[in-house]
Amino acid sequence: MRTIIAANWKMNKTHAQAEAVAAEVAASLKEQPVQDREVLIFPPATSLDCVSQASQGLYETGIQNFYPAEDGAYTGEISPAMVHDAGGTWALVGHSERRHIFMEPDALIAEKVNFALAHDLKVMLCVGETLEEREADQLRTVLLRQITSGVSGQTAASVDNIAVAYEPVWAIGTGKSAGSREILEAHEIIRDILRAVFSDGESVPILYGGSVKPGNAHEILGLDNVNGLLVGGASLEAKSFLEIVRA
């Protein structure tokens, strides 16, 4: 099972700032390669090209958001062709901030997954429950709905191009991190769902995302069914992100 360490820079960094951090990450990976990890950066769209160029092929890059159309009158949106043109190979889909701030429904998220895969972008599908849903004992219900709707229409042939990131909404940007018990429970549920959806669901990487830091990365990566990390704030500086990459 491959291990993916992904950085989501969200709405942070100018072109110059992004290029500097991207170059520092690449230089470190070139000097001290990481054999058992796939490194991935999701910069803001304005910096995707320069981060891709700075990668020197030592890590992959992706887009944080796109629209499921080849072109057209969609002001402010980005197409998969534009992502490829800027060097991106991944798309982040269903992030909790897209679901809860921008109110993206399951149907749109599924459309994005299908469109990205059909246009040669690998997909990281984000899933996770709010605090209210967890307290109402709806964890399994929420994960089942989000995963099955998100990958509806996909077959075993898509498995190599899909990763799932579990992000408990209540642990994103709050400084809180789900404990080992919560992570184990959620990732076991996700693995069970993936086994039911895909004949080779065992091979789909499941990442954890939710206030990941250098201090907790090693412990989280040691848990069953944790095949990587989706890092937010701690990925904004090369030093802390590289500590997580090497955890």
Backbone as JSON, one array per atom type, in Angstrom:
{
  "sequence": "MRTIIAANWKMNKTHAQAEAVAAEVAASLKEQPVQDREVLIFPPATSLDCVSQASQGLYETGIQNFYPAEDGAYTGEISPAMVHDAGGTWALVGHSERRHIFMEPDALIAEKVNFALAHDLKVMLCVGETLEEREADQLRTVLLRQITSGVSGQTAASVDNIAVAYEPVWAIGTGKSAGSREILEAHEIIRDILRAVFSDGESVPILYGGSVKPGNAHEILGLDNVNGLLVGGASLEAKSFLEIVRA",
  "N": [[0.85, -1.21, 0.0], [0.65, 2.13, -0.96], [1.94, 5.12, 0.55], [0.74, 8.31, 1.06], [1.62, 11.64, 1.39], [0.13, 14.61, 1.65], [-0.13, 18.07, 0.91], [-2.28, 20.71, 1.63], [-2.63, 23.83, 0.73], [-4.64, 25.66, 0.78], [-6.25, 28.89, 0.8], [-3.76, 30.44, 0.67], [-0.59, 31.99, 0.29], [1.28, 33.89, -2.0], [2.36, 33.98, -5.44], [5.23, 34.13, -5.44], [5.81, 33.35, -2.78], [4.76, 30.76, -2.74], [6.35, 29.52, -4.68], [8.85, 29.63, -3.45], [8.61, 27.96, -1.16], [7.9, 25.56, -2.41], [10.21, 25.05, -3.92], [12.04, 24.68, -1.86], [11.06, 22.37, -0.64], [11.4, 20.55, -2.76], [14.21, 20.63, -3.05], [15.05, 19.49, -0.65], [13.94, 16.92, -0.85], [15.35, 16.01, -3.03], [17.95, 15.96, -2.1], [17.72, 14.25, 0.08], [16.16, 11.62, -0.54], [12.84, 10.24, -0.27], [11.86, 7.12, -0.07], [9.59, 5.53, 0.39], [7.32, 7.06, 0.3], [4.77, 8.99, -1.24], [4.69, 12.25, -2.27], [2.68, 15.14, -2.32], [1.37, 18.22, -3.42], [-1.16, 20.61, -3.02], [-1.49, 23.57, -4.19], [-2.71, 27.04, -4.18], [-4.69, 27.93, -7.05], [-3.51, 29.94, -8.57], [-0.84, 29.53, -8.29], [-0.24, 27.03, -9.18], [1.14, 26.39, -11.53], [3.83, 27.33, -11.11], [4.58, 25.92, -8.83], [4.41, 23.33, -9.74], [6.45, 23.38, -11.64], [8.62, 23.84, -9.99], [8.82, 21.48, -8.69], [10.47, 19.56, -9.85], [9.85, 17.01, -10.6], [9.86, 15.57, -8.29], [7.77, 15.5, -6.56], [4.19, 15.38, -6.77], [1.56, 17.52, -8.04], [-1.58, 19.24, -7.49], [-4.98, 20.45, -8.04], [-7.06, 22.5, -6.02], [-9.73, 22.9, -6.45], [-12.17, 22.61, -9.06], [-14.17, 22.9, -12.07], [-16.69, 20.76, -13.41], [-16.52, 20.71, -16.42], [-15.52, 21.05, -19.85], [-15.03, 23.5, -21.04], [-16.38, 26.85, -21.31], [-19.09, 29.12, -20.29], [-18.42, 29.76, -17.42], [-17.81, 31.62, -15.16], [-14.95, 32.38, -13.29], [-14.22, 29.78, -12.82], [-12.26, 26.67, -13.21], [-10.97, 24.39, -15.55], [-10.35, 20.81, -16.06], [-8.49, 20.56, -18.18], [-7.07, 22.93, -17.98], [-5.87, 22.52, -15.56], [-4.13, 20.38, -16.13], [-2.55, 21.77, -17.97], [-1.19, 23.48, -16.33], [0.43, 21.76, -15.05], [-0.62, 20.1, -13.12], [-1.72, 17.0, -11.64], [-3.55, 15.9, -9.98], [-6.77, 16.18, -8.33], [-8.46, 17.75, -5.74], [-11.35, 16.85, -4.12], [-14.53, 17.44, -2.69], [-13.76, 18.49, -0.24], [-14.19, 19.46, 3.16], [-14.56, 22.18, 3.52], [-15.43, 22.98, 1.04], [-17.82, 21.58, 0.99], [-19.23, 22.62, 3.22], [-18.87, 25.41, 3.49], [-19.14, 26.41, 0.9], [-21.27, 25.02, 0.16], [-21.45, 22.7, -1.48], [-23.18, 20.08, -2.9], [-23.72, 16.48, -2.54], [-24.27, 15.42, -5.09], [-23.0, 17.16, -6.93], [-20.37, 16.83, -6.13], [-19.98, 14.14, -6.77], [-20.25, 14.35, -9.54], [-18.0, 15.87, -10.11], [-15.94, 14.09, -9.33], [-16.3, 11.99, -11.21], [-15.92, 13.4, -13.6], [-13.31, 14.39, -13.37], [-11.77, 12.0, -13.25], [-12.4, 10.96, -15.74], [-11.06, 12.72, -17.28], [-8.4, 12.28, -16.92], [-7.32, 13.06, -14.44], [-6.13, 12.34, -11.23], [-7.94, 11.59, -8.25], [-8.56, 12.9, -5.05], [-10.76, 12.16, -2.74], [-12.53, 13.76, -0.3], [-13.91, 13.05, 2.85], [-16.07, 13.1, 5.74], [-17.38, 13.73, 9.04], [-19.48, 16.14, 10.75], [-19.35, 17.72, 14.01], [-21.87, 17.61, 15.17], [-23.06, 15.52, 13.74], [-21.43, 13.39, 14.5], [-21.96, 13.28, 17.28], [-24.57, 12.52, 17.14], [-24.37, 9.93, 16.49], [-23.96, 9.28, 13.82], [-21.83, 8.65, 12.21], [-21.09, 6.36, 10.57], [-23.25, 6.38, 8.78], [-22.96, 8.87, 7.5], [-20.4, 8.64, 6.29], [-20.84, 6.45, 4.61], [-22.77, 7.49, 2.85], [-21.36, 9.66, 1.68], [-19.13, 8.42, 0.46], [-20.17, 6.35, -1.22], [-21.86, 7.84, -2.91], [-19.98, 9.58, -3.95], [-18.22, 8.01, -5.49], [-19.85, 6.81, -7.26], [-20.68, 5.07, -10.18], [-18.09, 4.51, -10.82], [-15.58, 2.02, -11.55], [-13.61, -0.96, -10.86], [-11.41, -0.38, -12.36], [-10.78, 2.21, -11.82], [-9.56, 2.35, -9.41], [-6.77, 2.7, -8.96], [-6.45, 5.37, -9.31], [-7.69, 6.81, -7.37], [-7.91, 8.24, -4.14], [-8.89, 8.35, -0.73], [-9.64, 10.77, 1.67], [-9.99, 11.1, 5.06], [-11.5, 13.45, 6.99], [-12.34, 14.64, 9.91], [-14.7, 17.03, 10.46], [-14.86, 18.62, 12.7], [-12.26, 18.74, 13.55], [-10.7, 20.28, 11.96], [-8.6, 22.88, 11.4], [-8.98, 23.68, 13.98], [-7.19, 23.09, 15.87], [-7.6, 20.84, 17.24], [-7.24, 17.31, 17.3], [-8.41, 14.25, 16.11], [-8.55, 11.47, 18.32], [-6.65, 8.38, 18.65], [-8.5, 6.27, 18.81], [-10.83, 7.32, 17.6], [-9.88, 7.81, 15.01], [-9.09, 5.24, 14.15], [-11.6, 3.95, 14.21], [-13.1, 5.39, 12.27], [-11.54, 5.02, 9.94], [-11.61, 2.28, 9.65], [-14.3, 1.88, 9.09], [-14.44, 3.26, 6.64], [-12.72, 1.67, 5.09], [-14.17, -0.73, 5.05], [-16.41, 0.12, 3.57], [-15.2, 0.77, 1.13], [-14.3, -1.76, 0.36], [-16.72, -2.93, -0.17], [-17.64, -1.41, -2.28], [-15.67, -1.5, -4.3], [-14.04, -4.19, -5.95], [-11.38, -4.37, -5.49], [-11.01, -2.79, -3.25], [-9.32, -2.75, -1.12], [-6.94, -1.7, -1.84], [-7.14, 1.02, -2.1], [-5.82, 4.06, -1.06], [-6.2, 5.45, 2.2], [-6.29, 8.5, 3.65], [-5.54, 10.5, 6.55], [-6.82, 13.56, 7.68], [-6.72, 16.41, 9.62], [-5.84, 18.75, 11.57], [-3.15, 17.86, 11.5], [0.18, 17.52, 12.58], [3.8, 17.9, 12.94], [4.32, 16.72, 15.4], [2.33, 14.77, 15.85], [2.2, 13.18, 13.64], [3.7, 10.79, 13.21], [2.57, 8.95, 15.03], [-0.09, 8.82, 14.09], [0.26, 7.8, 11.5], [1.02, 5.26, 12.12], [-1.24, 3.83, 12.64], [-3.77, 1.34, 11.97], [-5.07, 1.01, 8.67], [-4.46, 3.61, 7.97], [-3.12, 5.35, 5.49], [-1.73, 7.55, 4.81], [-1.44, 11.19, 4.94], [-3.31, 14.2, 5.0], [-2.41, 17.37, 4.98], [-2.87, 20.5, 6.46], [-2.49, 23.52, 7.8], [0.1, 23.0, 8.84], [1.56, 22.46, 6.62], [2.31, 24.72, 5.38], [4.79, 25.78, 5.82], [7.97, 24.83, 4.74], [9.75, 23.39, 6.39], [8.22, 22.24, 8.54], [6.4, 20.72, 7.06], [8.09, 18.93, 5.73], [9.09, 17.54, 7.92], [6.84, 16.11, 8.58], [6.51, 14.62, 6.24], [8.68, 12.93, 6.5], [8.07, 11.53, 8.75]],
  "CA": [[0.0, 0.0, 0.0], [1.42, 3.36, -1.01], [1.68, 6.13, 1.57], [0.68, 9.63, 0.43], [1.63, 12.81, 2.28], [-0.37, 15.68, 0.8], [-0.25, 19.42, 1.49], [-3.35, 21.56, 1.12], [-2.28, 25.19, 1.14], [-5.87, 26.45, 0.85], [-6.1, 30.23, 0.23], [-2.55, 31.0, 1.25], [0.64, 32.15, -0.48], [1.41, 34.53, -3.3], [3.17, 33.22, -6.39], [6.61, 34.07, -4.97], [5.86, 32.56, -1.56], [4.54, 29.37, -3.09], [7.52, 29.04, -5.41], [9.96, 29.46, -2.51], [8.38, 26.76, -0.35], [7.94, 24.42, -3.32], [11.61, 24.8, -4.25], [12.7, 24.17, -0.66], [10.63, 20.97, -0.5], [12.06, 19.78, -3.82], [15.64, 20.53, -2.76], [15.21, 18.54, 0.44], [13.64, 15.58, -1.35], [16.43, 15.62, -3.93], [19.13, 15.68, -1.27], [17.42, 13.11, 0.94], [14.93, 11.04, -1.11], [11.94, 9.44, 0.58], [11.55, 6.02, -0.97], [8.32, 4.87, 0.66], [6.27, 8.06, 0.41], [4.42, 9.85, -2.37], [4.46, 13.61, -1.78], [1.71, 15.83, -3.18], [1.02, 19.57, -2.95], [-2.3, 21.31, -3.6], [-1.35, 25.01, -3.97], [-3.8, 27.79, -4.81], [-4.65, 27.8, -8.51], [-2.62, 30.95, -9.16], [0.54, 29.09, -8.14], [-0.08, 25.63, -9.57], [2.18, 26.25, -12.55], [5.19, 27.51, -10.59], [4.85, 24.83, -7.89], [4.66, 22.15, -10.57], [7.78, 23.52, -12.23], [9.63, 23.75, -8.93], [8.84, 20.12, -8.12], [11.53, 18.78, -10.5], [9.4, 15.63, -10.67], [10.09, 14.91, -7.0], [6.46, 15.37, -5.97], [3.1, 15.72, -7.68], [0.76, 18.68, -7.66], [-2.98, 19.13, -7.84], [-5.84, 21.62, -7.9], [-7.95, 22.43, -4.86], [-11.12, 22.94, -6.89], [-12.33, 22.79, -10.5], [-15.57, 22.74, -12.48], [-16.79, 19.61, -14.3], [-16.84, 21.04, -17.81], [-14.29, 21.22, -20.62], [-14.89, 24.95, -21.22], [-17.71, 27.46, -21.33], [-19.39, 30.35, -19.56], [-18.41, 29.45, -15.99], [-16.91, 32.65, -14.66], [-14.2, 32.09, -12.08], [-13.93, 28.35, -12.65], [-11.08, 26.1, -13.83], [-11.27, 23.09, -16.15], [-9.26, 19.85, -15.97], [-7.46, 20.85, -19.18], [-6.26, 24.01, -17.42], [-5.07, 21.9, -14.49], [-3.04, 19.69, -16.82], [-1.7, 22.78, -18.6], [-0.37, 24.06, -15.26], [1.28, 20.72, -14.49], [-1.3, 19.33, -12.08], [-2.15, 15.63, -11.96], [-4.55, 15.51, -8.98], [-7.84, 17.11, -7.97], [-9.05, 17.59, -4.41], [-12.8, 16.93, -4.33], [-15.35, 17.17, -1.53], [-13.2, 18.98, 1.02], [-15.28, 19.92, 4.04], [-14.81, 23.6, 3.31], [-16.27, 23.07, -0.16], [-19.14, 21.06, 1.33], [-19.97, 23.35, 4.25], [-18.83, 26.86, 3.27], [-19.65, 26.69, -0.44], [-22.51, 24.25, 0.06], [-21.44, 21.76, -2.59], [-23.96, 18.88, -2.56], [-23.14, 15.19, -2.94], [-24.42, 15.21, -6.53], [-21.95, 17.91, -7.62], [-19.1, 16.18, -5.79], [-19.91, 12.93, -7.6], [-20.02, 14.78, -10.91], [-16.6, 16.28, -10.19], [-15.12, 12.87, -9.29], [-16.43, 11.3, -12.49], [-15.35, 14.21, -14.67], [-11.86, 14.42, -13.19], [-11.21, 10.71, -13.64], [-12.58, 10.82, -17.19], [-10.12, 13.64, -17.94], [-7.03, 11.91, -16.55], [-6.85, 13.59, -13.17], [-6.35, 11.49, -10.07], [-8.89, 12.24, -7.34], [-8.55, 12.69, -3.61], [-12.11, 12.43, -2.28], [-12.55, 14.04, 1.13], [-15.15, 12.68, 3.54], [-15.98, 13.29, 7.18], [-18.6, 14.14, 9.74], [-19.46, 17.29, 11.64], [-19.47, 17.36, 15.43], [-23.28, 17.26, 15.42], [-23.3, 14.19, 13.18], [-20.76, 12.4, 15.36], [-22.68, 13.17, 18.54], [-25.84, 11.85, 16.84], [-24.02, 8.56, 16.13], [-24.22, 9.16, 12.37], [-20.55, 8.54, 11.52], [-21.15, 5.37, 9.49], [-24.24, 6.84, 7.8], [-22.38, 9.97, 6.73], [-19.3, 8.13, 5.46], [-21.42, 5.6, 3.58], [-23.41, 8.36, 1.85], [-20.37, 10.46, 0.97], [-18.26, 7.58, -0.38], [-20.92, 5.67, -2.28], [-22.28, 8.83, -3.9], [-18.79, 10.18, -4.57], [-17.58, 7.13, -6.48], [-20.89, 6.15, -8.04], [-20.35, 5.01, -11.59], [-16.71, 4.08, -11.03], [-15.34, 0.58, -11.52], [-12.31, -1.36, -10.32], [-10.37, 0.23, -13.18], [-10.48, 3.55, -11.3], [-8.99, 2.25, -8.06], [-5.41, 3.22, -8.89], [-6.47, 6.83, -9.47], [-8.53, 7.37, -6.31], [-7.55, 8.15, -2.73], [-9.93, 8.92, 0.14], [-9.1, 11.46, 2.84], [-10.96, 11.28, 6.14], [-11.25, 14.68, 7.74], [-13.42, 15.02, 10.82], [-14.89, 18.46, 10.29], [-14.63, 19.27, 13.98], [-10.83, 18.77, 13.87], [-10.0, 20.99, 10.89], [-8.31, 24.27, 11.73], [-9.38, 23.98, 15.35], [-6.13, 22.71, 16.78], [-7.96, 19.54, 17.8], [-7.01, 16.16, 16.43], [-9.12, 13.07, 16.58], [-7.7, 10.52, 19.0], [-6.4, 7.13, 17.93], [-9.72, 5.47, 18.76], [-11.72, 7.91, 16.59], [-9.3, 7.61, 13.67], [-9.21, 3.81, 13.84], [-13.0, 3.64, 13.95], [-13.52, 5.96, 10.99], [-10.81, 4.42, 8.83], [-12.11, 0.91, 9.48], [-15.59, 2.01, 8.39], [-14.16, 3.63, 5.25], [-12.17, 0.5, 4.41], [-15.29, -1.65, 4.82], [-17.22, 0.66, 2.49], [-14.43, 0.63, -0.11], [-14.32, -3.18, -0.01], [-18.05, -3.21, -0.71], [-17.82, -0.67, -3.52], [-14.71, -1.96, -5.29], [-13.51, -5.53, -5.7], [-10.02, -4.17, -4.99], [-11.07, -1.64, -2.35], [-8.24, -2.84, -0.13], [-5.76, -0.99, -2.33], [-7.37, 2.47, -2.14], [-5.23, 4.7, 0.11], [-7.05, 6.28, 3.05], [-5.47, 9.48, 4.37], [-6.18, 11.23, 7.64], [-6.59, 14.99, 7.68], [-7.41, 17.09, 10.72], [-4.84, 19.29, 12.49], [-1.93, 17.04, 11.5], [1.38, 18.29, 12.91], [4.97, 17.04, 13.08], [4.3, 16.0, 16.67], [1.39, 13.64, 15.91], [2.18, 12.48, 12.35], [4.23, 9.43, 13.32], [1.58, 8.11, 15.72], [-1.25, 8.61, 13.22], [0.66, 6.93, 10.39], [1.19, 3.9, 12.62], [-2.54, 3.21, 12.89], [-4.32, 0.49, 10.91], [-5.86, 1.64, 7.6], [-4.02, 4.98, 7.7], [-2.15, 5.21, 4.41], [-1.19, 8.85, 4.46], [-1.92, 12.35, 5.69], [-3.65, 15.43, 4.29], [-1.89, 18.36, 5.94], [-3.28, 21.88, 6.2], [-1.63, 24.6, 8.28], [1.49, 22.57, 9.06], [2.24, 22.29, 5.34], [2.6, 26.03, 4.8], [6.22, 25.98, 5.94], [8.66, 23.64, 4.23], [10.37, 22.64, 7.48], [7.24, 21.41, 9.26], [5.83, 19.76, 6.13], [9.1, 17.89, 5.51], [9.14, 16.71, 9.12], [5.7, 15.19, 8.47], [6.82, 13.7, 5.14], [9.67, 11.95, 6.96], [7.65, 10.97, 10.05]],
  "C": [[0.88, 1.25, 0.0], [1.0, 4.32, 0.09], [1.79, 7.5, 0.92], [0.7, 10.71, 1.51], [1.3, 14.02, 1.42], [-0.49, 16.99, 1.57], [-1.4, 20.15, 0.83], [-3.1, 22.97, 1.62], [-3.49, 26.12, 1.24], [-5.65, 27.84, 0.24], [-4.95, 30.95, 0.91], [-1.45, 31.03, 0.19], [0.45, 32.86, -1.83], [2.25, 33.61, -4.19], [4.6, 33.04, -5.87], [6.75, 33.22, -3.71], [5.7, 31.08, -1.85], [5.76, 28.77, -3.77], [8.69, 28.77, -4.45], [9.8, 28.2, -1.68], [8.47, 25.51, -1.21], [9.37, 24.05, -3.67], [12.35, 24.22, -3.06], [12.33, 22.71, -0.43], [11.34, 20.09, -1.52], [13.54, 19.58, -3.52], [15.9, 19.51, -1.66], [14.97, 17.11, -0.03], [14.72, 15.08, -2.31], [17.67, 15.22, -3.15], [18.93, 14.43, -0.43], [16.1, 12.48, 0.47], [14.14, 10.24, -0.07], [11.39, 8.33, -0.3], [10.13, 5.49, -0.82], [7.15, 5.84, 0.77], [6.03, 8.74, -0.92], [4.04, 11.22, -1.8], [3.63, 14.37, -2.81], [1.4, 17.2, -2.58], [-0.15, 20.11, -3.75], [-2.13, 22.81, -3.3], [-2.59, 25.74, -4.45], [-3.61, 27.77, -6.33], [-3.68, 28.76, -9.16], [-1.16, 30.53, -9.1], [0.77, 27.66, -8.61], [1.05, 25.46, -10.59], [3.58, 26.34, -11.96], [5.55, 26.41, -9.59], [5.14, 23.55, -8.66], [6.06, 22.2, -11.17], [8.87, 23.35, -11.19], [9.79, 22.33, -8.4], [9.98, 19.26, -8.65], [11.16, 17.29, -10.59], [9.54, 14.86, -9.38], [8.8, 14.78, -6.19], [5.42, 15.75, -7.01], [2.35, 16.94, -7.17], [-0.69, 18.48, -8.1], [-3.73, 20.42, -7.59], [-6.77, 21.42, -6.71], [-9.42, 22.4, -5.25], [-11.14, 23.13, -8.4], [-13.81, 22.62, -10.81], [-15.66, 21.61, -13.51], [-17.32, 19.95, -15.69], [-15.53, 21.29, -18.54], [-14.0, 22.7, -20.86], [-16.28, 25.54, -21.15], [-17.84, 28.67, -20.45], [-19.54, 30.05, -18.06], [-17.4, 30.37, -15.31], [-16.26, 32.24, -13.34], [-13.79, 30.65, -11.91], [-12.72, 27.9, -13.48], [-11.43, 24.72, -14.35], [-10.1, 22.13, -15.94], [-8.15, 20.1, -16.97], [-6.52, 21.95, -18.68], [-5.36, 23.48, -16.31], [-3.87, 21.19, -15.11], [-2.04, 20.69, -17.4], [-0.75, 23.41, -17.58], [0.48, 23.0, -14.55], [0.64, 19.86, -13.42], [-1.75, 17.96, -12.55], [-3.24, 15.14, -11.01], [-5.62, 16.59, -8.85], [-8.35, 16.75, -6.58], [-10.55, 17.81, -4.56], [-13.52, 16.64, -3.01], [-14.77, 17.62, -0.21], [-14.31, 19.6, 1.86], [-15.58, 21.4, 3.86], [-15.61, 23.84, 2.03], [-17.7, 22.6, 0.15], [-19.92, 22.04, 2.22], [-19.91, 24.87, 4.12], [-19.48, 27.2, 1.92], [-20.84, 25.83, -0.8], [-22.56, 23.33, -1.16], [-22.16, 20.47, -2.18], [-23.26, 17.61, -3.05], [-23.19, 14.99, -4.45], [-23.33, 15.94, -7.32], [-20.58, 17.28, -7.36], [-18.92, 14.92, -6.62], [-19.62, 13.29, -9.05], [-18.56, 15.19, -11.11], [-15.67, 15.06, -10.21], [-15.12, 12.2, -10.66], [-15.75, 12.08, -13.62], [-13.83, 14.25, -14.58], [-11.22, 13.13, -13.68], [-11.31, 10.49, -15.15], [-11.62, 11.71, -17.97], [-8.71, 13.5, -17.35], [-6.46, 12.67, -15.36], [-7.1, 12.55, -12.09], [-7.15, 12.28, -9.05], [-8.6, 11.88, -5.89], [-9.92, 13.13, -3.09], [-12.1, 12.59, -0.77], [-13.93, 13.71, 1.71], [-14.97, 12.93, 5.03], [-17.23, 13.9, 7.76], [-18.39, 15.41, 10.54], [-19.57, 16.8, 13.09], [-20.9, 16.91, 15.75], [-23.59, 15.86, 14.9], [-22.63, 13.11, 14.01], [-21.53, 12.19, 16.65], [-24.03, 12.48, 18.36], [-25.62, 10.41, 16.37], [-24.29, 8.29, 14.65], [-22.93, 8.98, 11.56], [-20.63, 7.58, 10.33], [-22.12, 5.82, 8.39], [-23.66, 7.91, 6.9], [-21.3, 9.47, 5.78], [-19.84, 7.26, 4.31], [-22.03, 6.45, 2.47], [-22.35, 9.08, 1.02], [-19.51, 9.62, 0.02], [-19.04, 6.95, -1.53], [-21.41, 6.66, -3.33], [-21.08, 9.38, -4.65], [-18.17, 9.33, -5.65], [-18.62, 6.37, -7.31], [-20.52, 6.19, -9.52], [-18.93, 4.59, -11.87], [-16.58, 2.57, -10.89], [-13.96, 0.31, -10.94], [-11.17, -0.73, -11.1], [-9.94, 1.6, -12.65], [-9.68, 3.52, -10.01], [-7.61, 2.9, -7.96], [-5.35, 4.74, -8.96], [-7.33, 7.53, -8.42], [-7.86, 7.2, -4.95], [-8.7, 8.79, -1.95], [-9.24, 9.56, 1.35], [-10.2, 11.65, 3.87], [-10.58, 12.52, 6.92], [-12.45, 14.98, 8.63], [-13.55, 16.54, 10.84], [-14.56, 19.22, 11.57], [-13.14, 19.36, 14.36], [-10.03, 19.52, 12.82], [-9.85, 22.46, 11.27], [-8.68, 24.66, 13.14], [-8.26, 23.73, 16.34], [-6.4, 21.38, 17.45], [-7.61, 18.45, 16.8], [-7.78, 15.0, 17.0], [-8.13, 12.13, 17.26], [-7.56, 9.24, 18.21], [-7.68, 6.31, 17.78], [-10.66, 5.99, 17.67], [-11.19, 7.67, 15.18], [-9.43, 6.15, 13.25], [-10.63, 3.44, 13.46], [-13.41, 4.13, 12.57], [-12.83, 5.28, 9.81], [-11.23, 2.97, 8.61], [-13.44, 0.92, 8.74], [-15.36, 2.32, 6.92], [-13.62, 2.43, 4.47], [-13.27, -0.52, 4.1], [-16.15, -1.19, 3.65], [-16.5, 0.49, 1.15], [-14.39, -0.82, -0.58], [-15.66, -3.53, -0.66], [-18.26, -2.56, -2.07], [-16.93, -1.2, -4.64], [-14.24, -3.37, -4.95], [-12.1, -5.46, -5.15], [-9.97, -2.96, -4.06], [-9.98, -1.62, -1.31], [-7.05, -1.99, -0.54], [-5.95, 0.53, -2.43], [-6.75, 3.12, -0.9], [-6.26, 5.54, 0.88], [-6.14, 7.2, 3.86], [-6.26, 10.05, 5.54], [-5.82, 12.7, 7.52], [-7.39, 15.66, 8.79], [-6.41, 17.54, 11.75], [-3.63, 18.35, 12.64], [-0.72, 17.95, 11.71], [2.58, 17.35, 12.96], [4.93, 16.18, 14.35], [3.36, 14.82, 16.72], [1.41, 12.78, 14.64], [2.62, 11.03, 12.47], [3.2, 8.49, 13.96], [0.39, 7.8, 14.82], [-0.91, 7.65, 12.09], [0.83, 5.48, 10.83], [-0.12, 3.16, 12.84], [-3.0, 2.37, 11.7], [-5.18, 1.32, 9.95], [-5.57, 3.12, 7.43], [-2.87, 4.89, 6.71], [-1.59, 6.54, 3.95], [-1.84, 9.95, 5.26], [-2.23, 13.49, 4.73], [-3.41, 16.57, 5.27], [-2.31, 19.76, 5.53], [-2.24, 22.87, 6.66], [-0.17, 24.22, 8.42], [2.25, 22.36, 7.76], [2.67, 23.62, 4.74], [4.06, 26.42, 4.91], [6.92, 24.7, 5.54], [9.2, 22.78, 5.36], [9.38, 21.71, 8.16], [6.63, 20.37, 8.33], [6.82, 18.62, 5.89], [9.26, 16.99, 6.73], [8.0, 15.68, 9.08], [5.95, 14.16, 7.36], [7.76, 12.58, 5.62], [9.27, 11.28, 8.27], [7.58, 9.45, 9.99]]
}
